[in-house]
Amino acid sequence: MGFHLLSIRGDNPDDREALRILLAEADQRLDGMAAEAEPANEENIQALGAAWNTLSERALDNPLASLGYADYGAMSEMNTTTLDVVKLAESVRDEQAGPYLDIAELSVAMQRLASEYLALAAFPSAGLPTGTGLEPLDFAMESKGIDDRLKALDKAYAGDAEAAEVLVFVNQRWAFIRSTIPKMNDEASNKVPYLFYRYANQVAERIEALVDGSKG
């Protein structure tokens, strides 16, 4: 999302700094995973770290952002590099994993949707599949999936005050995000990529705090 926001807002210094901070926080998490990795997991985590470093460099290198344009080549490389990181992340067993991972997966789904929203706002004829051979993201299907997940999570965590409070917040933010999605394919509609970005990040931060807190 941060990579695409640079194009949308003309390489705004605040956006670039927020992206740097996000990438640095991820570096720290990967360092922590590497330090505590079991021998069988070390190779995968090292590969993940190397892929993440490549992704971080690409995320901050958006050549036409200062002009308010999206660079097709940079977007394509960003997408393919992200896929490499995703595949490696899925191969890593997280010995520190705790509860609420189903809620964390909801956050990932929302961020993926937000990333595509921003990608299309930056470059309407491109988007996340650019350079990957993947099919375009189906907003209607993805949104329905998040609706269903939220309902299931609300029910599952009704007796958990801490999780329920976070889910109330998520539902509030999702209600706004959800209302903008049907207009994504309407060229005449007013797009709100920055608000989408901000709300998706707020959701991620609240869920991250919940998951981290559960690990003590």
C-alpha positions as a Markdown table, in Angstrom:
| # | Residue | x | y | z |
|---|---|---|---|---|
| 1 | Met | 0.0 | 0.0 | 0.0 |
| 2 | Gly | 2.8 | 2.4 | 0.9 |
| 3 | Phe | 4.5 | 1.9 | -2.4 |
| 4 | His | 1.3 | 2.8 | -4.4 |
| 5 | Leu | 0.5 | 5.7 | -2.0 |
| 6 | Leu | 3.8 | 7.4 | -3.1 |
| 7 | Ser | 2.5 | 7.6 | -6.7 |
| 8 | Ile | -1.0 | 8.7 | -5.6 |
| 9 | Arg | 0.2 | 11.6 | -3.4 |
| 10 | Gly | 3.3 | 12.7 | -5.4 |
| 11 | Asp | 6.0 | 11.1 | -3.1 |
| 12 | Asn | 4.7 | 12.9 | 0.0 |
| 13 | Pro | 7.5 | 13.0 | 2.6 |
| 14 | Asp | 5.2 | 11.9 | 5.4 |
| 15 | Asp | 4.1 | 8.8 | 3.3 |
| 16 | Arg | 7.7 | 7.9 | 2.5 |
| 17 | Glu | 8.7 | 8.2 | 6.2 |
| 18 | Ala | 5.7 | 6.1 | 7.2 |
| 19 | Leu | 6.8 | 3.4 | 4.7 |
| 20 | Arg | 10.4 | 3.5 | 6.0 |
| 21 | Ile | 9.1 | 2.9 | 9.6 |
| 22 | Leu | 6.9 | 0.1 | 8.5 |
| 23 | Leu | 9.7 | -1.6 | 6.7 |
| 24 | Ala | 12.1 | -1.1 | 9.7 |
| 25 | Glu | 9.5 | -2.7 | 12.0 |
| 26 | Ala | 9.3 | -5.7 | 9.8 |
| 27 | Asp | 13.1 | -6.0 | 9.7 |
| 28 | Gln | 13.1 | -6.1 | 13.5 |
| 29 | Arg | 10.4 | -8.9 | 13.5 |
| 30 | Leu | 12.4 | -10.9 | 11.0 |
| 31 | Asp | 15.6 | -10.5 | 13.1 |
| 32 | Gly | 13.6 | -11.7 | 16.2 |
| 33 | Met | 12.4 | -14.8 | 14.3 |
| 34 | Ala | 15.9 | -15.6 | 13.0 |
| 35 | Ala | 17.3 | -15.3 | 16.6 |
| 36 | Glu | 14.8 | -17.7 | 18.0 |
| 37 | Ala | 14.5 | -20.1 | 15.0 |
| 38 | Glu | 14.7 | -23.8 | 15.5 |
| 39 | Pro | 17.5 | -25.4 | 13.3 |
| 40 | Ala | 15.0 | -26.9 | 10.9 |
| 41 | Asn | 13.5 | -23.4 | 10.3 |
| 42 | Glu | 16.7 | -21.4 | 9.9 |
| 43 | Glu | 17.2 | -21.8 | 6.2 |
| 44 | Asn | 13.7 | -20.7 | 5.3 |
| 45 | Ile | 13.9 | -17.7 | 7.6 |
| 46 | Gln | 17.2 | -16.6 | 6.0 |
| 47 | Ala | 15.7 | -16.9 | 2.6 |
| 48 | Leu | 12.6 | -14.9 | 3.8 |
| 49 | Gly | 14.9 | -12.2 | 5.2 |
| 50 | Ala | 16.8 | -12.0 | 1.9 |
| 51 | Ala | 13.6 | -11.7 | -0.1 |
| 52 | Trp | 12.2 | -9.1 | 2.3 |
| 53 | Asn | 15.4 | -7.0 | 1.8 |
| 54 | Thr | 14.8 | -7.0 | -1.9 |
| 55 | Leu | 11.2 | -6.1 | -1.4 |
| 56 | Ser | 12.1 | -3.2 | 1.0 |
| 57 | Glu | 14.5 | -1.7 | -1.6 |
| 58 | Arg | 11.8 | -1.9 | -4.3 |
| 59 | Ala | 9.1 | -0.5 | -2.1 |
| 60 | Leu | 11.1 | 2.7 | -1.6 |
| 61 | Asp | 12.2 | 2.9 | -5.2 |
| 62 | Asn | 9.2 | 4.3 | -7.1 |
| 63 | Pro | 10.8 | 6.3 | -9.9 |
| 64 | Leu | 7.9 | 8.4 | -11.1 |
| 65 | Ala | 6.2 | 9.0 | -7.8 |
| 66 | Ser | 7.3 | 12.6 | -7.4 |
| 67 | Leu | 5.6 | 13.4 | -10.7 |
| 68 | Gly | 2.4 | 11.8 | -9.5 |
| 69 | Tyr | 2.6 | 8.8 | -11.9 |
| 70 | Ala | 2.9 | 5.1 | -11.5 |
| 71 | Asp | 5.8 | 3.3 | -13.1 |
| 72 | Tyr | 4.6 | 0.1 | -14.8 |
| 73 | Gly | 8.0 | -1.6 | -14.6 |
| 74 | Ala | 8.4 | -0.8 | -11.0 |
| 75 | Met | 4.9 | -1.9 | -10.2 |
| 76 | Ser | 5.5 | -5.2 | -12.0 |
| 77 | Glu | 8.7 | -5.8 | -10.1 |
| 78 | Met | 7.0 | -4.9 | -6.8 |
| 79 | Asn | 4.2 | -7.4 | -7.5 |
| 80 | Thr | 6.5 | -10.3 | -8.5 |
| 81 | Thr | 8.9 | -9.6 | -5.5 |
| 82 | Thr | 5.9 | -9.5 | -3.1 |
| 83 | Leu | 4.8 | -13.0 | -4.4 |
| 84 | Asp | 8.3 | -14.3 | -3.6 |
| 85 | Val | 8.0 | -13.0 | -0.1 |
| 86 | Val | 4.5 | -14.5 | 0.4 |
| 87 | Lys | 5.6 | -17.9 | -0.8 |
| 88 | Leu | 8.6 | -17.9 | 1.6 |
| 89 | Ala | 6.5 | -16.6 | 4.5 |
| 90 | Glu | 4.1 | -19.4 | 4.0 |
| 91 | Ser | 7.0 | -21.9 | 4.2 |
| 92 | Val | 8.2 | -20.6 | 7.6 |
| 93 | Arg | 6.8 | -22.2 | 10.8 |
| 94 | Asp | 6.4 | -19.5 | 13.4 |
| 95 | Glu | 7.3 | -21.0 | 16.8 |
| 96 | Gln | 6.1 | -17.8 | 18.4 |
| 97 | Ala | 2.6 | -18.1 | 17.0 |
| 98 | Gly | -0.2 | -17.6 | 19.5 |
| 99 | Pro | -4.0 | -17.2 | 19.5 |
| 100 | Tyr | -6.0 | -14.8 | 17.4 |
| 101 | Leu | -4.3 | -15.9 | 14.2 |
| 102 | Asp | -7.7 | -16.2 | 12.5 |
| 103 | Ile | -8.3 | -12.5 | 13.3 |
| 104 | Ala | -4.8 | -11.8 | 11.9 |
| 105 | Glu | -5.7 | -13.5 | 8.7 |
| 106 | Leu | -8.7 | -11.2 | 8.4 |
| 107 | Ser | -6.3 | -8.2 | 8.6 |
| 108 | Val | -4.2 | -9.7 | 5.8 |
| 109 | Ala | -7.2 | -10.1 | 3.6 |
| 110 | Met | -8.2 | -6.5 | 4.2 |
| 111 | Gln | -4.7 | -5.2 | 3.5 |
| 112 | Arg | -4.6 | -7.2 | 0.2 |
| 113 | Leu | -7.9 | -5.6 | -0.8 |
| 114 | Ala | -6.6 | -2.2 | 0.1 |
| 115 | Ser | -3.4 | -2.7 | -1.8 |
| 116 | Glu | -5.3 | -3.5 | -4.9 |
| 117 | Tyr | -7.6 | -0.5 | -4.4 |
| 118 | Leu | -4.5 | 1.8 | -4.2 |
| 119 | Ala | -2.8 | 0.0 | -7.1 |
| 120 | Leu | -5.8 | 0.7 | -9.3 |
| 121 | Ala | -6.1 | 4.3 | -8.1 |
| 122 | Ala | -2.4 | 4.8 | -9.0 |
| 123 | Phe | -2.6 | 2.9 | -12.3 |
| 124 | Pro | -6.2 | 2.1 | -13.4 |
| 125 | Ser | -5.2 | -0.3 | -16.2 |
| 126 | Ala | -2.7 | -2.2 | -14.0 |
| 127 | Gly | -3.2 | -3.3 | -10.4 |
| 128 | Leu | -1.7 | -6.1 | -8.3 |
| 129 | Pro | -1.7 | -8.8 | -11.0 |
| 130 | Thr | 0.7 | -6.6 | -13.2 |
| 131 | Gly | 3.6 | -8.7 | -14.3 |
| 132 | Thr | 2.5 | -11.8 | -12.4 |
| 133 | Gly | 0.1 | -13.6 | -14.8 |
| 134 | Leu | -2.5 | -13.7 | -12.0 |
| 135 | Glu | -6.2 | -12.9 | -12.6 |
| 136 | Pro | -7.4 | -9.5 | -11.4 |
| 137 | Leu | -8.7 | -9.4 | -7.8 |
| 138 | Asp | -12.5 | -9.9 | -7.6 |
| 139 | Phe | -13.6 | -7.1 | -5.3 |
| 140 | Ala | -17.1 | -8.5 | -4.9 |
| 141 | Met | -15.9 | -12.0 | -4.0 |
| 142 | Glu | -13.1 | -10.8 | -1.7 |
| 143 | Ser | -15.5 | -8.4 | 0.1 |
| 144 | Lys | -18.1 | -11.1 | 0.6 |
| 145 | Gly | -15.4 | -13.3 | 2.1 |
| 146 | Ile | -14.4 | -10.6 | 4.6 |
| 147 | Asp | -18.1 | -10.1 | 5.5 |
| 148 | Asp | -18.4 | -13.8 | 6.2 |
| 149 | Arg | -15.2 | -13.9 | 8.2 |
| 150 | Leu | -16.2 | -11.0 | 10.3 |
| 151 | Lys | -19.5 | -12.5 | 11.2 |
| 152 | Ala | -17.9 | -15.8 | 12.1 |
| 153 | Leu | -15.2 | -14.1 | 14.3 |
| 154 | Asp | -17.8 | -11.9 | 16.0 |
| 155 | Lys | -19.6 | -15.1 | 17.0 |
| 156 | Ala | -16.5 | -17.0 | 17.9 |
| 157 | Tyr | -15.1 | -14.3 | 20.2 |
| 158 | Ala | -18.3 | -13.0 | 21.7 |
| 159 | Gly | -17.1 | -14.2 | 25.1 |
| 160 | Asp | -13.6 | -12.7 | 24.8 |
| 161 | Ala | -13.9 | -9.0 | 25.9 |
| 162 | Glu | -10.5 | -8.0 | 24.5 |
| 163 | Ala | -11.0 | -9.6 | 21.1 |
| 164 | Ala | -14.6 | -8.5 | 20.9 |
| 165 | Glu | -13.5 | -4.9 | 21.4 |
| 166 | Val | -11.0 | -5.1 | 18.6 |
| 167 | Leu | -13.6 | -6.7 | 16.3 |
| 168 | Val | -16.0 | -3.8 | 17.0 |
| 169 | Phe | -13.3 | -1.4 | 15.8 |
| 170 | Val | -12.7 | -3.6 | 12.8 |
| 171 | Asn | -16.4 | -3.7 | 11.9 |
| 172 | Gln | -16.6 | 0.1 | 12.1 |
| 173 | Arg | -13.7 | 0.6 | 9.8 |
| 174 | Trp | -14.8 | -2.1 | 7.4 |
| 175 | Ala | -18.2 | -0.6 | 7.1 |
| 176 | Phe | -16.6 | 2.5 | 5.6 |
| 177 | Ile | -14.2 | 0.6 | 3.4 |
| 178 | Arg | -17.0 | -1.7 | 2.2 |
| 179 | Ser | -19.1 | 1.2 | 1.1 |
| 180 | Thr | -16.4 | 2.4 | -1.3 |
| 181 | Ile | -15.7 | -0.9 | -3.0 |
| 182 | Pro | -18.7 | -1.1 | -5.4 |
| 183 | Lys | -17.6 | 2.2 | -6.9 |
| 184 | Met | -14.1 | 1.0 | -7.7 |
| 185 | Asn | -15.0 | 0.2 | -11.3 |
| 186 | Asp | -17.0 | 3.4 | -11.9 |
| 187 | Glu | -14.6 | 5.9 | -13.6 |
| 188 | Ala | -16.9 | 8.8 | -12.5 |
| 189 | Ser | -16.9 | 7.9 | -8.8 |
| 190 | Asn | -14.7 | 9.7 | -6.3 |
| 191 | Lys | -11.9 | 7.3 | -5.2 |
| 192 | Val | -10.7 | 7.5 | -1.6 |
| 193 | Pro | -7.3 | 5.7 | -1.6 |
| 194 | Tyr | -5.8 | 7.6 | 1.3 |
| 195 | Leu | -8.7 | 6.9 | 3.6 |
| 196 | Phe | -8.7 | 3.3 | 2.5 |
| 197 | Tyr | -5.0 | 3.1 | 3.3 |
| 198 | Arg | -5.4 | 4.8 | 6.7 |
| 199 | Tyr | -8.3 | 2.6 | 7.8 |
| 200 | Ala | -6.6 | -0.6 | 6.7 |
| 201 | Asn | -3.5 | 0.3 | 8.6 |
| 202 | Gln | -5.5 | 1.2 | 11.7 |
| 203 | Val | -7.2 | -2.2 | 11.6 |
| 204 | Ala | -3.8 | -3.9 | 11.2 |
| 205 | Glu | -2.3 | -2.0 | 14.1 |
| 206 | Arg | -5.2 | -2.9 | 16.4 |
| 207 | Ile | -5.1 | -6.6 | 15.4 |
| 208 | Glu | -1.3 | -6.7 | 15.7 |
| 209 | Ala | -1.5 | -5.3 | 19.2 |
| 210 | Leu | -4.1 | -8.0 | 20.1 |
| 211 | Val | -1.9 | -10.8 | 18.7 |
| 212 | Asp | 1.3 | -9.5 | 20.3 |
| 213 | Gly | -0.5 | -9.0 | 23.7 |
| 214 | Ser | -1.6 | -12.6 | 23.7 |
| 215 | Lys | 2.0 | -13.8 | 23.5 |
| 216 | Gly | 2.8 | -12.0 | 26.8 |
